[in-house]
Amino acid sequence: MDHTTPPVLLLLHATFASLPLAALPSGPRLCLGQRLAELEGVFVLTGLLGRFSFRQVVPGSPVTYNLSPTMPMKEGLMVLPARRT
């Protein structure tokens, strides 16, 4: 800024320039649609469980998990659906 800029504007320019960008906060990132997606997933699952029964392809096969933060299944869970009557 030059010498014709009022002191108040110089102070505002210095204040805003020293702040981190407000659009990119340093806190945890949140998905705005996460709650809606979770709710839709619950609706889909309840609809499927209400209309179908499920049985394992290989009855009695063990269900094991990988050790990681999300704990995925090692082999998956193979099931056969049957319409409820």
Secondary structure as the mmCIF struct_conf table of DSSP 4:
data_model
#
loop_
_struct_conf.conf_type_id
_struct_conf.id
_struct_conf.beg_label_comp_id
_struct_conf.beg_label_asym_id
_struct_conf.beg_label_seq_id
_struct_conf.end_label_comp_id
_struct_conf.end_label_asym_id
_struct_conf.end_label_seq_id
TURN_TY1_P TURN_TY1_P1 HIS A 3 THR A 4
BEND BEND1 THR A 5 THR A 5
HELX_RH_AL_P HELX_RH_AL_P1 PRO A 7 SER A 18
BEND BEND2 LEU A 19 LEU A 19
HELX_LH_PP_P HELX_LH_PP_P1 PRO A 20 LEU A 21
TURN_TY1_P TURN_TY1_P2 ALA A 22 ALA A 23
BEND BEND3 LEU A 24 LEU A 24
BEND BEND4 SER A 26 GLY A 27
TURN_TY1_P TURN_TY1_P3 LEU A 32 GLY A 33
HELX_RH_AL_P HELX_RH_AL_P2 GLN A 34 ARG A 51
STRN STRN1 PHE A 52 GLN A 56
BEND BEND5 VAL A 57 VAL A 58
TURN_TY1_P TURN_TY1_P4 PRO A 59 GLY A 60
STRN STRN2 TYR A 65 TYR A 65
BEND BEND6 SER A 68 SER A 68
TURN_TY1_P TURN_TY1_P5 PRO A 69 THR A 70
STRN STRN3 MET A 73 MET A 73
BEND BEND7 LYS A 74 GLU A 75
STRN STRN4 VAL A 79 ARG A 83
#
